[in-house]
Amino acid sequence: MPSLIPHQDDAALWLLMKQGKEDAFEALYRKYVGDLLHYGEKMGMGEDALKDIVQDLFIEIWRSRERLSVTDSVKFYLFKALRYKMIRYHQQTASAVPIDGANPWEESVESRLLNEEQEHLTARYLHEAIEKLPKRQQEIIHLRFFQGFSNQEIASLMNLQYQSAANLIHRSLQTIRQYIREPILPIIWAVFVALLGHS
């Protein structure tokens, strides 16, 4: 009989993992390891160190599975845990590049936002605008628009008050708007506003 694990939602997979179901653990790993690695890369982590940190994170989760609390958002839990481990890594490794000193936008992520005809021109403008943001604003834009976290989740993840997170998102978008050149502005801004959804 085929396994029902692939058809379970995150909450069910988390509970099954807590009960020792290896296939549930593997399903969560396969679902989120790519997003976690992508987030770590954007935050300036080196490839080898990042892979080790993500691997350690999942090993710790499996080993302590019985003691883990129930979570409403597995994705949020994993991102929060990874962010904490990256900060600890930079604190403990004198030669590491600090998260706040890294350039986390080495590749364009904007091409997904536009149709093929507009893609190349628009991506260049967005990429240039995002790169000019302070590191903390780059992170919050990544979490909000490209990882889909709510303002409340971002506030908790980044250790901010809710209003502070909302204000930072607003300031980041306003700064991007100022950086984007006028001829392409209406197109790009319409895409960003559409992505924002409910704050």
N, CA, C and O of each residue as an XYZ file, in Angstrom:
796
protein
N       0.844     -1.200      0.000
C       0.000      0.000      0.000
C       0.880      1.251      0.000
O       1.776      1.355      0.837
N       0.653      2.210     -0.917
C       1.480      3.407     -0.995
C       1.415      4.219      0.300
O       0.391      4.250      0.982
N       2.525      4.868      0.619
C       2.556      5.713      1.808
C       1.688      6.936      1.619
O       1.633      7.510      0.531
N       0.994      7.344      2.705
C       0.159      8.542      2.670
C       0.943      9.788      3.072
O       0.409     10.897      3.048
N       2.222      9.601      3.444
C       3.032     10.696      3.942
C       3.091     11.880      2.973
O       2.916     13.016      3.413
N       3.331     11.665      1.672
C       3.449     12.812      0.771
C       2.204     13.697      0.710
O       2.284     14.857      0.306
N       1.064     13.155      1.107
C      -0.194     13.901      1.016
C      -0.561     14.611      2.323
O      -1.599     15.268      2.399
N       0.281     14.485      3.343
C       0.006     15.119      4.629
C       0.432     16.583      4.598
O       1.378     16.942      3.897
N      -0.273     17.438      5.364
C       0.168     18.823      5.473
C       1.301     18.920      6.493
O       1.647     17.936      7.147
N       1.871     20.113      6.619
C       3.042     20.277      7.482
C       2.762     19.912      8.930
O       3.578     19.261      9.583
N       1.606     20.333      9.429
C       1.276     20.064     10.834
C       1.216     18.564     11.093
O       1.705     18.084     12.116
N       0.616     17.825     10.161
C       0.515     16.376     10.325
C       1.897     15.728     10.225
O       2.215     14.816     10.988
N       2.708     16.199      9.289
C       4.063     15.660      9.143
C       4.889     15.919     10.395
O       5.659     15.059     10.822
N       4.734     17.094     10.982
C       5.471     17.436     12.205
C       5.087     16.488     13.349
O       5.951     15.998     14.076
N       3.792     16.240     13.497
C       3.335     15.331     14.550
C       3.837     13.908     14.304
O       4.259     13.223     15.236
N       3.791     13.471     13.053
C       4.282     12.131     12.718
C       5.784     12.023     12.969
O       6.270     10.992     13.434
N       6.511     13.088     12.659
C       7.942     13.095     12.925
C       8.218     12.988     14.421
O       9.106     12.249     14.846
N       7.438     13.740     15.225
C       7.592     13.676     16.673
C       7.366     12.265     17.202
O       7.917     11.881     18.234
N       6.554     11.502     16.488
C       6.263     10.121     16.866
C       7.318      9.148     16.346
O       7.228      7.943     16.581
N       8.317      9.674     15.639
C       9.409      8.837     15.168
C       9.284      8.324     13.747
O      10.007      7.409     13.355
N       8.379      8.898     12.967
C       8.200      8.462     11.581
C       9.285      9.093     10.704
O       9.271     10.298     10.453
N      10.215      8.272     10.248
C      11.326      8.790      9.463
C      10.872      9.349      8.119
O      11.438     10.328      7.633
N       9.857      8.739      7.517
C       9.417      9.224      6.210
C       8.779     10.614      6.322
O       8.848     11.397      5.375
N       8.159     10.928      7.466
C       7.611     12.267      7.673
C       8.745     13.280      7.813
O       8.681     14.379      7.262
N       9.772     12.900      8.549
C      10.940     13.752      8.695
C      11.595     14.007      7.339
O      11.964     15.139      7.025
N      11.736     12.959      6.543
C      12.345     13.094      5.222
C      11.503     13.982      4.313
O      12.039     14.738      3.503
N      10.177     13.886      4.452
C       9.290     14.713      3.628
C       9.473     16.188      3.958
O       9.504     17.027      3.057
N       9.593     16.511      5.244
C       9.815     17.902      5.642
C      11.187     18.383      5.185
O      11.341     19.523      4.746
N      12.166     17.519      5.289
C      13.514     17.874      4.839
C      13.507     18.197      3.348
O      14.029     19.233      2.934
N      12.924     17.328      2.549
C      12.899     17.547      1.101
C      12.128     18.810      0.741
O      12.472     19.509     -0.212
N      11.081     19.098      1.513
C      10.242     20.254      1.199
C      10.945     21.574      1.477
O      10.758     22.535      0.730
N      11.749     21.643      2.534
C      12.271     22.932      2.986
C      13.778     23.119      2.868
O      14.259     24.240      3.034
N      14.531     22.082      2.594
C      15.983     22.245      2.567
C      16.413     23.243      1.500
O      17.353     24.007      1.717
N      15.746     23.248      0.360
C      16.098     24.199     -0.693
C      15.849     25.636     -0.284
O      16.690     26.504     -0.517
N      14.688     25.901      0.332
C      14.371     27.254      0.790
C      15.353     27.722      1.859
O      15.757     28.885      1.867
N      15.733     26.833      2.748
C      16.664     27.199      3.817
C      18.042     27.523      3.252
O      18.672     28.496      3.665
N      18.508     26.716      2.316
C      19.800     26.980      1.695
C      19.771     28.300      0.925
O      20.732     29.070      0.955
N      18.677     28.545      0.249
C      18.545     29.789     -0.517
C      18.568     30.995      0.421
O      19.229     31.992      0.131
N      17.860     30.914      1.529
C      17.833     31.994      2.503
C      19.234     32.235      3.073
O      19.680     33.377      3.183
N      19.914     31.160      3.430
C      21.256     31.288      3.983
C      22.228     31.914      2.996
O      23.071     32.725      3.380
N      22.114     31.541      1.731
C      22.967     32.127      0.697
C      22.721     33.628      0.584
O      23.661     34.414      0.463
N      21.447     34.018      0.625
C      21.113     35.428      0.521
C      21.615     36.214      1.722
O      21.868     37.414      1.617
N      21.760     35.553      2.855
C      22.252     36.224      4.050
C      23.772     36.196      4.151
O      24.332     36.605      5.167
N      24.445     35.715      3.103
C      25.890     35.822      3.028
C      26.681     34.641      3.551
O      27.898     34.744      3.707
N      26.036     33.531      3.826
C      26.749     32.365      4.324
C      27.512     31.688      3.193
O      27.025     31.607      2.066
N      28.710     31.203      3.502
C      29.463     30.410      2.534
C      28.782     29.068      2.308
O      28.100     28.550      3.192
N      28.972     28.517      1.128
C      28.242     27.303      0.747
C      28.514     26.130      1.681
O      27.577     25.470      2.130
N      29.780     25.862      1.977
C      30.115     24.700      2.804
C      29.605     24.857      4.231
O      29.023     23.934      4.801
N      29.834     26.050      4.805
C      29.371     26.294      6.173
C      27.851     26.213      6.240
O      27.293     25.664      7.190
N      27.188     26.758      5.233
C      25.723     26.750      5.222
C      25.183     25.327      5.163
O      24.255     24.985      5.895
N      25.748     24.510      4.313
C      25.295     23.117      4.214
C      25.458     22.400      5.548
O      24.585     21.636      5.961
N      26.583     22.651      6.221
C      26.820     22.030      7.522
C      25.789     22.494      8.546
O      25.272     21.693      9.325
N      25.493     23.802      8.539
C      24.550     24.352      9.504
C      23.146     23.792      9.283
O      22.463     23.417     10.236
N      22.721     23.739      8.022
C      21.391     23.201      7.715
C      21.326     21.728      8.084
O      20.332     21.266      8.645
N      22.389     20.991      7.768
C      22.423     19.568      8.117
C      22.336     19.384      9.632
O      21.590     18.536     10.121
N      23.108     20.190     10.370
C      23.071     20.112     11.836
C      21.681     20.452     12.371
O      21.206     19.841     13.329
N      21.045     21.421     11.747
C      19.707     21.812     12.179
C      18.741     20.632     12.095
O      18.005     20.362     13.045
N      18.742     19.936     10.976
C      17.825     18.810     10.820
C      18.213     17.631     11.719
O      17.347     16.907     12.211
N      19.503     17.446     11.925
C      19.942     16.383     12.846
C      19.448     16.677     14.259
O      18.955     15.785     14.950
N      19.583     17.937     14.683
C      19.120     18.315     16.018
C      17.605     18.145     16.144
O      17.106     17.696     17.176
N      16.889     18.502     15.099
C      15.431     18.342     15.127
C      15.059     16.883     15.282
O      14.178     16.545     16.073
N      15.716     16.022     14.542
C      15.384     14.598     14.621
C      15.729     14.028     15.998
O      14.947     13.279     16.583
N      16.898     14.388     16.502
C      17.335     13.832     17.783
C      16.476     14.318     18.952
O      16.293     13.599     19.935
N      15.954     15.532     18.841
C      15.153     16.099     19.936
C      13.667     16.107     19.603
O      12.897     16.839     20.226
N      13.257     15.302     18.627
C      11.883     15.356     18.110
C      10.819     15.166     19.185
O       9.763     15.797     19.131
N      11.087     14.308     20.153
C      10.074     14.036     21.174
C       9.849     15.224     22.095
O       8.791     15.347     22.713
N      10.849     16.102     22.188
C      10.742     17.261     23.078
C      10.252     18.513     22.357
O       9.978     19.531     22.992
N      10.145     18.438     21.056
C       9.720     19.611     20.296
C       8.247     19.915     20.550
O       7.424     19.009     20.687
N       7.935     21.195     20.609
C       6.545     21.589     20.777
C       5.828     21.556     19.432
O       6.463     21.546     18.377
N       4.521     21.539     19.482
C       3.715     21.626     18.266
C       3.834     23.033     17.714
O       3.812     23.998     18.477
N       3.958     23.165     16.407
C       4.103     24.477     15.793
C       3.019     24.720     14.753
O       2.598     23.806     14.043
N       2.576     25.972     14.678
C       1.566     26.334     13.680
C       2.178     26.477     12.290
O       1.478     26.356     11.286
N       3.475     26.734     12.232
C       4.147     26.928     10.951
C       5.525     26.278     10.993
O       6.451     26.802     11.612
N       5.648     25.148     10.337
C       6.937     24.455     10.286
C       7.967     25.324      9.566
O       9.122     25.405      9.986
N       7.551     25.962      8.499
C       8.466     26.815      7.739
C       9.022     27.933      8.610
O      10.224     28.196      8.587
N       8.166     28.588      9.373
C       8.619     29.649     10.257
C       9.586     29.102     11.301
O      10.620     29.714     11.569
N       9.263     27.965     11.888
C      10.122     27.351     12.892
C      11.517     27.096     12.318
O      12.523     27.387     12.965
N      11.570     26.555     11.108
C      12.850     26.228     10.495
C      13.662     27.480     10.164
O      14.871     27.513     10.389
N      13.010     28.496      9.636
C      13.717     29.735      9.308
C      14.235     30.405     10.577
O      15.360     30.904     10.606
N      13.422     30.415     11.614
C      13.828     31.021     12.883
C      15.039     30.281     13.450
O      15.998     30.902     13.908
N      14.985     28.959     13.414
C      16.086     28.155     13.941
C      17.351     28.355     13.114
O      18.447     28.454     13.666
N      17.200     28.414     11.793
C      18.369     28.607     10.939
C      18.989     29.977     11.168
O      20.212     30.101     11.242
N      18.168     30.993     11.280
C      18.691     32.343     11.504
C      19.488     32.400     12.806
O      20.559     33.005     12.861
N      18.960     31.771     13.844
C      19.654     31.734     15.131
C      21.008     31.031     14.988
O      22.016     31.500     15.517
N      21.021     29.905     14.271
C      22.263     29.150     14.119
C      23.281     29.931     13.279
O      24.482     29.852     13.539
N      22.817     30.680     12.281
C      23.749     31.474     11.479
C      24.367     32.590     12.311
O      25.562     32.864     12.196
N      23.558     33.234     13.147
C      24.077     34.289     14.011
C      25.107     33.717     14.979
O      26.166     34.306     15.193
N      24.785     32.567     15.557
C      25.736     31.913     16.467
C      27.037     31.554     15.743
O      28.128     31.706     16.293
N      26.907     31.089     14.531
C      28.092     30.723     13.747
C      28.999     31.939     13.548
O      30.213     31.847     13.731
N      28.415     33.067     13.179
C      29.205     34.266     12.938
C      29.808     34.801     14.236
O      30.895     35.378     14.227
N      29.107     34.612     15.337
C      29.649     35.047     16.622
C      30.844     34.193     17.048
O      31.772     34.678     17.696
N      30.805     32.925     16.676
C      31.831     31.986     17.122
C      32.997     31.859     16.146
O      34.032     31.289     16.490
N      32.838     32.379     14.947
C      33.870     32.233     13.929
C      34.418     33.606     13.577
O      33.784     34.368     12.848
N      35.576     33.912     14.087
C      36.152     35.249     13.914
C      36.405     35.582     12.451
O      36.322     36.745     12.058
N      36.712     34.576     11.643
C      37.047     34.835     10.248
C      35.836     34.900      9.344
O      35.956     35.200      8.156
N      34.654     34.619      9.906
C      33.453     34.619      9.070
C      33.036     36.036      8.731
O      33.272     36.963      9.506
N      32.421     36.204      7.580
C      31.878     37.512      7.194
C      30.570     37.717      7.925
O      29.674     36.883      7.792
N      30.411     38.790      8.696
C      29.164     39.008      9.434
C      27.979     39.107      8.489
O      28.100     39.581      7.359
N      26.826     38.649      8.976
C      25.617     38.712      8.169
C      25.362     40.138      7.715
O      25.010     40.364      6.557
N      25.534     41.108      8.616
C      25.224     42.493      8.281
C      26.215     43.089      7.288
O      25.962     44.163      6.740
N      27.343     42.410      7.045
C      28.305     42.944      6.108
C      28.255     42.268      4.762
O      29.046     42.598      3.878
N      27.346     41.331      4.582
C      27.299     40.563      3.344
C      26.392     41.209      2.317
O      25.514     42.006      2.648
N      26.618     40.855      1.083
C      25.717     41.272      0.012
C      24.872     40.058     -0.367
O      25.364     39.173     -1.066
N      23.609     39.992      0.075
C      22.825     38.779     -0.075
C      22.080     38.670     -1.391
O      21.306     37.732     -1.577
N      22.291     39.604     -2.311
C      21.516     39.568     -3.560
C      22.460     39.365     -4.732
O      22.605     40.254     -5.571
N      23.104     38.206     -4.801
C      24.072     37.932     -5.838
C      23.398     37.453     -7.123
O      24.039     37.420     -8.174
N      22.164     37.094     -7.062
C      21.476     36.639     -8.260
C      20.119     37.326     -8.336
O      19.570     37.747     -7.318
N      19.600     37.435     -9.502
C      18.317     38.091     -9.686
C      17.187     37.146     -9.348
O      17.137     36.018     -9.837
N      16.264     37.619     -8.493
C      15.075     36.830     -8.172
C      13.834     37.477     -8.748
O      12.720     36.987     -8.565
N      14.035     38.587     -9.449
C      12.880     39.342     -9.907
C      12.239     38.781    -11.170
O      11.095     39.110    -11.485
N      12.974     37.931    -11.898
C      12.467     37.485    -13.194
C      11.150     36.735    -13.083
O      10.374     36.680    -14.036
N      10.902     36.150    -11.898
C       9.647     35.440    -11.696
C       8.454     36.379    -11.669
O       7.321     35.942    -11.867
N       8.687     37.642    -11.431
C       7.598     38.582    -11.227
C       6.989     39.090    -12.527
O       5.884     39.632    -12.521
N       7.685     38.923    -13.624
C       7.266     39.575    -14.851
C       7.130     38.564    -15.980
O       7.688     37.469    -15.920
N       6.379     38.945    -17.011
C       6.271     38.047    -18.154
C       7.537     38.133    -18.977
O       8.378     39.001    -18.745
N       7.673     37.251    -19.923
C       8.922     37.107    -20.658
C       9.308     38.387    -21.389
O      10.493     38.712    -21.471
N       8.367     39.094    -21.903
C       8.660     40.294    -22.688
C       9.270     41.392    -21.844
O      10.132     42.126    -22.326
N       8.835     41.528    -20.559
C       9.307     42.594    -19.678
C      10.466     42.166    -18.791
O      11.123     43.001    -18.169
N      10.709     40.882    -18.738
C      11.554     40.271    -17.708
C      12.947     40.878    -17.594
O      13.338     41.302    -16.507
N      13.699     40.932    -18.674
C      15.111     41.307    -18.577
C      15.302     42.765    -18.160
O      16.133     43.065    -17.302
N      14.557     43.641    -18.746
C      14.686     45.060    -18.408
C      14.295     45.321    -16.962
O      14.997     46.022    -16.233
N      13.172     44.754    -16.560
C      12.667     45.005    -15.216
C      13.571     44.404    -14.147
O      13.812     45.032    -13.115
N      14.070     43.204    -14.380
C      14.941     42.548    -13.415
C      16.166     43.393    -13.120
O      16.619     43.453    -11.977
N      16.697     44.035    -14.121
C      17.885     44.862    -13.918
C      17.583     46.027    -12.972
O      18.368     46.317    -12.069
N      16.465     46.679    -13.178
C      16.099     47.815    -12.325
C      15.841     47.365    -10.881
O      16.308     48.004     -9.937
N      15.105     46.279    -10.713
C      14.817     45.785     -9.361
C      16.084     45.325     -8.656
O      16.295     45.615     -7.478
N      16.918     44.611     -9.386
C      18.162     44.116     -8.799
C      19.014     45.283     -8.297
O      19.546     45.237     -7.189
N      19.136     46.308     -9.101
C      19.923     47.473     -8.714
C      19.318     48.171     -7.489
O      20.034     48.620     -6.594
N      17.991     48.249     -7.473
C      17.327     48.928     -6.360
C      17.490     48.154     -5.062
O      17.799     48.743     -4.026
N      17.287     46.840     -5.101
C      17.385     46.014     -3.894
C      18.810     46.013     -3.359
O      19.016     46.043     -2.146
N      19.801     45.979     -4.259
C      21.199     45.962     -3.820
C      21.590     47.220     -3.052
O      22.522     47.198     -2.249
N      20.877     48.314     -3.301
C      21.186     49.574     -2.637
C      20.593     49.657     -1.225
O      20.942     50.551     -0.454
N      19.703     48.728     -0.893
C      19.084     48.743      0.433
C      20.091     48.340      1.507
O      21.007     47.567      1.227
N      19.939     48.846      2.726
C      20.726     48.330      3.850
C      20.440     46.840      4.029
O      19.388     46.344      3.626
N      21.382     46.146      4.631
C      21.296     44.700      4.760
C      19.988     44.252      5.415
O      19.355     43.302      4.954
N      19.591     44.923      6.468
C      18.382     44.518      7.199
C      17.138     44.671      6.320
O      16.212     43.865      6.414
N      17.111     45.681      5.481
C      15.976     45.872      4.586
C      15.980     44.821      3.475
O      14.920     44.361      3.052
N      17.162     44.443      3.006
C      17.237     43.372      2.018
C      16.653     42.080      2.590
O      15.917     41.363      1.912
N      16.995     41.798      3.843
C      16.495     40.574      4.475
C      14.979     40.605      4.603
O      14.307     39.614      4.316
N      14.447     41.733      5.030
C      13.000     41.785      5.264
C      12.222     41.708      3.950
O      11.132     41.137      3.910
N      12.775     42.280      2.871
C      12.142     42.151      1.556
C      12.151     40.697      1.105
O      11.162     40.199      0.567
N      13.272     40.022      1.327
C      13.371     38.605      0.947
C      12.353     37.763      1.708
O      11.659     36.933      1.121
N      12.270     37.980      3.007
C      11.337     37.195      3.820
C       9.886     37.487      3.451
O       9.062     36.574      3.391
N       9.574     38.757      3.207
C       8.177     39.131      2.952
C       7.697     38.701      1.573
O       6.624     38.113      1.437
N       8.501     38.999      0.545
C       8.026     38.798     -0.815
C       8.435     37.464     -1.424
O       7.675     36.875     -2.193
N       9.619     36.987     -1.092
C      10.108     35.794     -1.761
C       9.988     34.533     -0.916
O      10.130     33.430     -1.444
N       9.730     34.668      0.390
C       9.453     33.517      1.242
C       8.017     33.521      1.740
O       7.548     32.510      2.262
N       7.310     34.629      1.591
C       5.884     34.659      1.887
C       5.515     34.727      3.353
O       4.388     34.386      3.712
N       6.434     35.161      4.219
C       6.107     35.275      5.630
C       5.231     36.507      5.873
O       5.352     37.516      5.178
N       4.355     36.409      6.863
C       3.516     37.537      7.247
C       4.348     38.543      8.040
O       5.452     38.236      8.488
N       3.805     39.744      8.206
C       4.501     40.753      9.015
C       4.729     40.261     10.441
O       5.786     40.498     11.026
N       3.727     39.572     10.996
C       3.852     39.076     12.363
C       4.965     38.038     12.468
O       5.742     38.052     13.423
N       5.043     37.143     11.493
C       6.104     36.126     11.506
C       7.478     36.769     11.336
O       8.440     36.370     11.993
N       7.566     37.750     10.465
C       8.842     38.443     10.263
C       9.267     39.158     11.542
O      10.443     39.135     11.906
N       8.320     39.789     12.221
C       8.638     40.483     13.474
C       9.236     39.512     14.480
O      10.235     39.817     15.132
N       8.626     38.351     14.602
C       9.134     37.350     15.543
C      10.486     36.807     15.094
O      11.396     36.643     15.907
N      10.613     36.531     13.802
C      11.841     35.944     13.278
C      13.030     36.888     13.445
O      14.134     36.457     13.775
N      12.793     38.183     13.213
C      13.870     39.163     13.264
C      13.960     39.879     14.612
O      14.721     40.834     14.768
N      13.176     39.405     15.583
C      13.183     39.993     16.931
C      12.821     41.478     16.913
O      13.493     42.309     17.523
N      11.732     41.787     16.193
C      11.234     43.151     16.103
C       9.823     43.226     16.665
O       9.122     42.217     16.730
N       9.410     44.414     17.067
C       8.010     44.646     17.358
C       7.236     44.599     16.044
O       7.788     44.893     14.983
N       5.951     44.228     16.116
C       5.157     44.119     14.889
C       5.180     45.420     14.092
O       5.406     45.400     12.882
N       4.949     46.544     14.758
C       4.885     47.821     14.056
C       6.235     48.181     13.461
O       6.308     48.780     12.388
N       7.308     47.814     14.161
C       8.648     48.086     13.641
C       8.891     47.309     12.351
O       9.478     47.829     11.402
N       8.428     46.047     12.328
C       8.573     45.240     11.109
C       7.762     45.840      9.965
O       8.248     45.956      8.840
N       6.519     46.222     10.265
C       5.666     46.820      9.239
C       6.284     48.114      8.710
O       6.267     48.374      7.507
N       6.828     48.917      9.618
C       7.452     50.171      9.212
C       8.692     49.930      8.354
O       8.945     50.652      7.389
N       9.461     48.905      8.719
C      10.672     48.595      7.962
C      10.335     48.123      6.551
O      11.009     48.490      5.589
N       9.292     47.311      6.436
C       8.842     46.880      5.107
C       8.417     48.087      4.285
O       8.779     48.217      3.116
N       7.645     48.970      4.913
C       7.165     50.160      4.210
C       8.335     51.033      3.752
O       8.363     51.494      2.611
N       9.293     51.254      4.644
C      10.447     52.084      4.287
C      11.254     51.443      3.169
O      11.753     52.130      2.278
N      11.380     50.115      3.223
C      12.135     49.404      2.189
C      11.475     49.561      0.829
O      12.147     49.802     -0.173
N      10.158     49.424      0.802
C       9.433     49.569     -0.459
C       9.511     50.995     -0.975
O       9.646     51.224     -2.177
N       9.426     51.952     -0.062
C       9.530     53.348     -0.472
C      10.918     53.646     -1.042
O      11.056     54.390     -2.013
N      11.939     53.056     -0.426
C      13.297     53.263     -0.918
C      13.469     52.638     -2.293
O      14.074     53.236     -3.183
N      12.935     51.431     -2.466
C      12.994     50.789     -3.780
C      12.302     51.655     -4.819
O      12.781     51.811     -5.942
N      11.175     52.209     -4.424
C      10.422     53.063     -5.348
C      11.248     54.276     -5.776
O      11.187     54.702     -6.929
N      12.009     54.820     -4.850
C      12.839     55.983     -5.165
C      14.000     55.612     -6.085
O      14.412     56.403     -6.933
N      14.520     54.398     -5.906
C      15.667     53.971     -6.698
C      15.283     53.605     -8.131
O      16.060     53.812     -9.063
N      14.084     53.063     -8.294
C      13.672     52.596     -9.621
C      13.489     53.786    -10.552
O      12.888     54.795    -10.184
N      14.002     53.654    -11.731
C      13.937     54.758    -12.681
C      12.519     54.946    -13.188
O      11.759     53.985    -13.308
N      12.173     56.177    -13.481
C      10.809     56.555    -13.821
C      10.181     55.797    -14.989
O       9.022     55.400    -14.863
N      10.865     55.564    -16.128
C      10.199     54.934    -17.264
C       9.603     53.571    -16.961
O       8.572     53.206    -17.527
N      10.240     52.812    -16.071
C       9.762     51.454    -15.809
C       8.988     51.379    -14.502
O       8.391     50.346    -14.196
N       8.989     52.461    -13.725
C       8.400     52.470    -12.385
C       6.972     51.947    -12.312
O       6.719     51.085    -11.470
N       6.022     52.395    -13.122
C       4.633     51.925    -12.957
C       4.490     50.416    -13.077
O       3.699     49.813    -12.351
N       5.233     49.804    -13.969
C       5.135     48.353    -14.170
C       5.646     47.616    -12.943
O       4.966     46.748    -12.397
N       6.868     47.977    -12.510
C       7.473     47.279    -11.378
C       6.691     47.508    -10.099
O       6.457     46.580     -9.326
N       6.287     48.755     -9.883
C       5.584     49.053     -8.637
C       4.254     48.321     -8.567
O       3.848     47.892     -7.487
N       3.579     48.172     -9.674
C       2.313     47.441     -9.690
C       2.529     45.984     -9.292
O       1.703     45.397     -8.593
N       3.638     45.406     -9.739
C       3.954     44.016     -9.383
C       4.218     43.907     -7.894
O       3.701     42.998     -7.244
N       5.011     44.811     -7.337
C       5.328     44.759     -5.915
C       4.088     44.941     -5.052
O       3.913     44.233     -4.060
N       3.230     45.879     -5.419
C       2.012     46.122     -4.653
C       1.118     44.884     -4.710
O       0.498     44.523     -3.710
N       1.048     44.235     -5.865
C       0.232     43.030     -6.000
C       0.771     41.916     -5.113
O      -0.004     41.146     -4.545
N       2.082     41.824     -4.991
C       2.688     40.785     -4.163
C       2.494     41.037     -2.680
O       2.442     40.094     -1.890
N       2.387     42.296     -2.298
C       2.292     42.632     -0.878
C       1.093     42.006     -0.216
O       1.202     41.479      0.890
N      -0.056     42.053     -0.873
C      -1.251     41.457     -0.310
C      -1.620     42.084      1.013
O      -1.560     43.302      1.180
N      -2.004     41.235      1.954
C      -2.411     41.728      3.273
C      -1.207     41.870      4.153
O      -0.496     40.892      4.384
N      -0.950     43.060      4.654
C       0.190     43.302      5.537
C      -0.109     42.816      6.926
O       0.733     42.932      7.816
